Amino acid sequence: MSLHKALVQWDGKSKDTIIEIYHRFYQGREFIAQLLKLSTDVTTKAGATWLLKHHLENNPRSKVNEKTFFMQLFAELQPQAKLHLLQCLPYVNISKAHKKPLEVCLKQALVDDSKDMRVWAYNGFNELALSHHEYRQQADAILVDALGQESASIKTRVRNIIKELSILERD
């Protein structure tokens, strides 16, 4: 069975099944490229982006072809797939060429109805500012605004981001 077929057959819910798929098909360097390609297919994008997120979380030294990554991020994605890619931002180097398109995407995610999407957008602004210091003031203002406007669960995550920044500044 191919990775494509396994993702098509996945019910979109079972974490055990998607982890089994990961272990069955992980193939080193080609694996990421294969996942990025599958993330463009409407029948496999949610599973492919979940696998990409899982892979990067467990292999943080893996490299993602940034150009391909950003093309996927800004394509017409299902919310779940877009969320997975936002969760990958800590593992992607954000070049000068992609900082502005990423900012636009993050601003759109900040007004999304989904709390998960918004919390990862706040995290994304912080990642953008860590890569490009000219975004630090904007990111800090966005994080502070979140403390006054967002739900308790989002405020908790934002406080954690701010706390991590304080630790980084002391180092």
C-alpha positions as CSV (number, residue, x, y, z in Angstrom):
1,M,0.0,0.0,0.0
2,S,1.3,3.5,-0.8
3,L,1.4,6.5,1.6
4,H,-1.2,8.2,-0.6
5,K,-3.6,5.2,-0.3
6,A,-3.0,4.9,3.5
7,L,-3.8,8.6,4.0
8,V,-7.0,8.3,1.9
9,Q,-8.1,5.4,4.0
10,W,-7.3,7.1,7.3
11,D,-10.5,8.2,9.0
12,G,-9.1,11.7,9.9
13,K,-9.5,11.0,13.6
14,S,-7.5,8.0,14.9
15,K,-4.1,9.2,16.3
16,D,-3.0,5.6,16.6
17,T,-3.6,4.9,12.9
18,I,-1.9,8.1,11.7
19,I,1.2,7.3,13.9
20,E,1.2,3.7,12.4
21,I,1.2,5.3,9.0
22,Y,4.1,7.5,10.0
23,H,6.2,4.5,11.2
24,R,5.3,2.5,8.1
25,F,6.2,5.1,5.6
26,Y,8.9,7.3,7.1
27,Q,11.7,7.4,4.5
28,G,14.3,9.9,5.5
29,R,14.9,12.9,3.2
30,E,12.3,12.1,0.6
31,F,9.6,11.7,3.2
32,I,9.2,15.5,3.7
33,A,9.0,16.2,0.0
34,Q,6.5,13.4,-0.4
35,L,4.4,14.9,2.5
36,L,4.5,18.4,1.0
37,K,3.3,17.0,-2.4
38,L,0.5,15.0,-0.7
39,S,-0.6,18.2,1.2
40,T,-1.8,19.6,-2.1
41,D,-4.2,16.8,-2.6
42,V,-7.7,17.4,-1.2
43,T,-8.0,13.7,-0.1
44,T,-4.7,13.6,1.7
45,K,-3.8,17.1,2.9
46,A,-5.0,16.8,6.5
47,G,-3.1,13.6,7.1
48,A,0.0,14.8,5.2
49,T,0.2,18.0,7.1
50,W,-0.4,16.1,10.4
51,L,2.5,13.8,9.5
52,L,4.7,16.7,8.6
53,K,4.0,18.4,11.9
54,H,4.6,15.1,13.8
55,H,7.8,14.5,11.9
56,L,9.2,18.0,12.6
57,E,8.3,17.9,16.3
58,N,10.1,14.6,16.7
59,N,13.0,15.4,14.3
60,P,13.7,19.1,14.8
61,R,16.9,19.0,12.7
62,S,14.9,18.0,9.6
63,K,14.9,20.5,6.9
64,V,11.8,21.8,5.1
65,N,12.2,23.3,1.7
66,E,10.9,26.8,2.7
67,K,9.7,27.8,-0.7
68,T,7.5,24.7,-1.0
69,F,6.4,25.1,2.6
70,F,5.2,28.6,2.1
71,M,3.4,27.7,-1.2
72,Q,1.5,25.1,0.8
73,L,0.8,27.5,3.6
74,F,-0.8,30.1,1.5
75,A,-2.7,27.7,-0.8
76,E,-6.4,27.1,-0.3
77,L,-6.1,24.7,2.6
78,Q,-8.6,23.1,4.9
79,P,-8.4,24.8,8.3
80,Q,-7.0,21.6,9.9
81,A,-4.2,21.5,7.3
82,K,-3.4,25.2,7.7
83,L,-3.3,24.7,11.5
84,H,-0.8,21.9,11.1
85,L,1.4,24.1,9.0
86,L,1.3,26.9,11.4
87,Q,2.4,24.4,14.1
88,C,5.4,23.7,11.9
89,L,6.7,27.3,11.9
90,P,9.1,26.7,14.8
91,Y,11.0,24.3,12.5
92,V,11.2,26.5,9.4
93,N,13.7,29.3,8.7
94,I,11.7,32.3,7.5
95,S,13.5,34.1,4.8
96,K,13.2,37.8,3.9
97,A,11.3,36.8,0.8
98,H,8.6,35.1,2.8
99,K,8.2,37.3,5.9
100,K,5.6,39.6,4.4
101,P,3.3,36.8,3.0
102,L,3.6,35.0,6.3
103,E,2.6,38.2,8.1
104,V,-0.5,38.4,5.9
105,C,-1.4,34.8,6.6
106,L,-0.9,35.2,10.4
107,K,-3.1,38.3,10.5
108,Q,-5.9,36.3,8.8
109,A,-5.4,33.5,11.3
110,L,-5.7,36.0,14.2
111,V,-9.3,36.7,13.3
112,D,-10.3,33.0,12.7
113,D,-13.2,31.6,14.7
114,S,-11.0,28.7,15.9
115,K,-9.2,29.3,19.1
116,D,-6.5,26.8,18.0
117,M,-5.9,28.7,14.8
118,R,-5.6,32.0,16.8
119,V,-3.2,30.6,19.4
120,W,-0.9,29.3,16.7
121,A,-1.1,32.6,14.9
122,Y,0.1,34.3,18.0
123,N,2.9,31.8,18.2
124,G,3.6,32.4,14.5
125,F,4.0,36.1,15.1
126,N,6.5,35.4,17.8
127,E,8.4,33.0,15.4
128,L,8.4,35.7,12.7
129,A,9.8,38.2,15.2
130,L,12.5,35.8,16.4
131,S,13.7,35.4,12.8
132,H,13.2,39.1,11.8
133,H,13.7,41.5,14.6
134,E,11.9,44.3,12.8
135,Y,8.7,42.4,13.7
136,R,9.4,42.4,17.5
137,Q,7.4,45.5,18.4
138,Q,4.5,44.4,16.3
139,A,4.6,40.9,17.7
140,D,4.9,42.2,21.3
141,A,1.9,44.5,20.7
142,I,-0.2,41.6,19.3
143,L,0.7,39.4,22.3
144,V,-0.2,42.1,24.8
145,D,-3.5,42.8,23.0
146,A,-4.3,39.1,23.2
147,L,-4.0,39.3,27.0
148,G,-6.8,41.8,27.0
149,Q,-9.1,40.3,24.4
150,E,-8.8,36.6,24.2
151,S,-10.3,33.7,26.2
152,A,-8.5,32.3,29.2
153,S,-7.0,29.3,27.3
154,I,-5.4,31.5,24.7
155,K,-4.2,34.0,27.3
156,T,-2.4,31.1,29.0
157,R,-0.5,30.2,25.9
158,V,0.3,33.8,25.2
159,R,1.6,34.2,28.7
160,N,3.9,31.2,28.1
161,I,5.2,32.8,24.9
162,I,5.9,36.0,26.8
163,K,7.6,34.1,29.6
164,E,9.8,32.3,27.1
165,L,10.8,35.6,25.6
166,S,11.7,36.9,29.0
167,I,14.0,33.9,29.5
168,L,15.6,34.4,26.1
169,E,16.2,38.1,26.8
170,R,18.1,37.2,30.0
171,D,20.4,34.7,28.2
